[in-house]
């Protein structure tokens, strides 16, 4: 091939690629001005975990270790304890409860296997996505950080309606 045919082929390839870029420029863009405006997340979004309690305020987790066993990144650490007291004085719904329940968000991949493995629906994903810290040790969340009654949720999000088409990053209006 000659140099001129190489130049022509290269120029055609550049024009073809730039035509896609230039076709996107005139379209109006919709950008979320975070944190001034709340970010819209999908209903199935997997954010920071929540440990639930029942209607009586008792912890649902019975320390069965199924969530820790299902976790592929091995980021869940549980220490079980027995509570022989009567039901009214117990911490959890069963004789056994999680005395220690830690999740290391430095290792967590937010896969949701722990949520699927839990037989008591004690752990779910919330919508909190603000997990940035200055110290890696602060990514270790304890039971007090994860309990739904004690966890502070971010005000900077809203959950989309089921029929709403949402893309938080870029949307053509």
C-alpha positions as CSV (number, residue, x, y, z in Angstrom):
1,X,0.0,0.0,0.0
2,X,1.1,3.5,-0.6
3,X,1.5,6.3,1.9
4,X,-1.4,8.2,0.3
5,X,-3.9,5.3,0.7
6,X,-2.8,4.9,4.4
7,X,-3.4,8.6,4.9
8,X,-6.9,8.4,3.3
9,X,-7.8,5.3,5.4
10,X,-6.6,6.9,8.6
11,X,-8.5,10.1,7.8
12,X,-11.7,8.2,7.1
13,X,-11.3,6.3,10.4
14,X,-10.8,9.6,12.3
15,X,-13.8,11.2,10.7
16,X,-16.0,8.2,11.4
17,X,-14.9,8.3,15.1
18,X,-15.3,12.0,15.5
19,X,-18.8,11.9,13.9
20,X,-20.0,9.9,16.9
21,X,-18.5,12.5,19.2
22,X,-19.8,15.5,17.4
23,X,-23.3,14.0,17.2
24,X,-23.5,13.9,21.0
25,X,-22.5,17.5,21.5
26,X,-25.8,19.3,20.6
27,X,-27.9,17.1,22.9
28,X,-28.9,18.6,26.2
29,X,-27.3,16.9,29.2
30,X,-28.7,16.3,32.6
31,X,-26.1,16.4,35.4
32,X,-26.8,15.9,39.1
33,X,-25.3,18.7,41.1
34,X,-24.3,16.4,44.0
35,X,-24.4,17.1,47.0
36,X,-26.6,20.2,46.5
37,X,-29.2,18.0,44.8
38,X,-30.0,14.4,45.9
39,X,-28.8,11.6,43.7
40,X,-31.6,9.2,42.4
41,X,-30.8,5.6,42.9
42,X,-32.6,2.5,41.6
43,X,-34.9,0.5,44.0
44,X,-32.5,-2.5,43.8
45,X,-29.4,-0.5,44.5
46,X,-27.0,-2.2,46.9
47,X,-25.6,0.2,49.4
48,X,-24.4,-0.1,53.0
49,X,-25.8,-3.1,54.8
50,X,-28.6,-2.8,57.4
51,X,-29.1,-5.2,60.4
52,X,-32.8,-5.3,61.1
53,X,-34.9,-5.6,64.2
54,X,-38.4,-7.1,64.6
55,X,-41.5,-5.2,65.7
56,X,-40.5,-5.6,69.4
57,X,-37.1,-4.1,68.8
58,X,-35.2,-7.4,69.1
59,X,-32.3,-8.1,66.7
60,X,-33.3,-10.6,64.0
61,X,-29.8,-12.0,63.6
62,X,-29.4,-15.4,65.3
63,X,-25.6,-15.7,64.4
64,X,-26.1,-18.7,62.1
65,X,-22.9,-17.7,60.1
66,X,-24.6,-18.3,56.8
67,X,-23.9,-14.8,55.6
68,X,-20.2,-15.1,56.5
69,X,-20.0,-18.4,54.7
70,X,-21.7,-17.1,51.6
71,X,-19.4,-14.0,51.4
72,X,-16.8,-14.5,48.6
73,X,-14.6,-11.7,49.9
74,X,-14.6,-13.0,53.5
75,X,-15.4,-9.5,54.9
76,X,-18.1,-10.5,57.5
77,X,-16.9,-11.4,61.0
78,X,-19.4,-12.8,63.6
79,X,-19.0,-13.9,67.2
80,X,-22.1,-15.7,68.6
81,X,-23.3,-15.6,72.1
82,X,-26.0,-17.3,74.1
83,X,-28.6,-15.3,76.0
84,X,-30.5,-17.6,78.4
85,X,-32.7,-14.8,79.8
86,X,-36.4,-14.7,79.2
87,X,-37.7,-13.3,75.9
88,X,-38.6,-9.9,77.3
89,X,-35.0,-9.3,78.5
90,X,-33.1,-10.7,75.5
91,X,-31.2,-8.8,72.9
92,X,-32.3,-10.9,70.0
93,X,-35.4,-12.9,69.0
94,X,-33.7,-16.3,69.8
95,X,-31.5,-17.7,72.5
96,X,-28.5,-17.0,70.3
97,X,-27.5,-13.6,69.0
98,X,-24.5,-11.9,67.3
99,X,-22.4,-10.4,70.1
100,X,-20.0,-9.1,67.4
101,X,-21.1,-8.4,63.8
102,X,-18.5,-6.6,61.7
103,X,-18.3,-5.9,58.0
104,X,-15.1,-4.7,56.4
105,X,-16.1,-2.4,53.6
106,X,-12.5,-2.3,52.4
107,X,-13.1,-5.9,51.2
108,X,-16.8,-6.0,50.6
109,X,-17.8,-6.2,46.9
110,X,-21.5,-5.5,47.5
111,X,-22.5,-8.8,45.8
112,X,-25.6,-9.4,47.9
113,X,-24.8,-13.1,48.7
114,X,-25.1,-12.4,52.4
115,X,-28.6,-10.9,51.9
116,X,-29.7,-14.0,49.9
117,X,-28.2,-16.4,52.4
118,X,-29.8,-15.0,55.6
119,X,-32.8,-17.2,56.6
120,X,-34.2,-14.5,59.0
121,X,-34.0,-11.5,56.7
122,X,-31.8,-9.9,59.3
123,X,-29.4,-8.3,56.8
124,X,-30.3,-6.2,53.7
125,X,-28.7,-3.6,51.6
126,X,-29.7,0.0,52.3
127,X,-29.3,2.9,50.0
128,X,-26.4,4.7,51.8
129,X,-23.5,5.1,49.4
130,X,-21.4,7.6,51.2
131,X,-18.6,5.4,52.5
132,X,-15.6,7.5,51.8
133,X,-13.1,7.8,54.8
134,X,-9.7,9.2,55.3
135,X,-8.5,6.2,57.3
136,X,-8.8,2.6,56.1
137,X,-9.6,1.4,59.6
138,X,-12.8,3.4,59.5
139,X,-14.1,1.1,56.8
140,X,-14.7,-1.6,59.4
141,X,-18.3,-1.2,60.5
142,X,-19.5,-2.8,63.7
143,X,-22.9,-3.9,64.7
144,X,-23.7,-0.5,66.2
145,X,-22.9,1.1,62.8
146,X,-25.1,-1.4,60.9
147,X,-28.2,-1.6,63.1
148,X,-31.1,0.0,61.4
149,X,-32.2,1.7,64.6
150,X,-28.7,3.4,65.0
151,X,-27.5,3.9,61.4
152,X,-27.5,7.4,60.1
153,X,-28.7,7.5,56.5
154,X,-27.5,10.1,54.0
155,X,-30.0,12.7,53.0
156,X,-28.3,13.0,49.6
157,X,-30.3,10.4,47.7
158,X,-33.8,9.5,46.8
159,X,-35.1,6.2,45.5
160,X,-36.6,6.1,42.1
161,X,-40.2,5.1,41.4
162,X,-40.6,1.7,39.7
163,X,-41.6,3.2,36.3
164,X,-39.0,5.9,36.4
165,X,-36.0,5.6,34.0
166,X,-32.9,6.7,35.9
167,X,-29.3,7.1,35.1
168,X,-27.6,9.3,37.7
169,X,-24.5,9.9,35.6
170,X,-25.9,11.1,32.3
171,X,-29.3,11.5,30.9
172,X,-30.6,12.9,27.7
173,X,-33.6,15.1,28.3
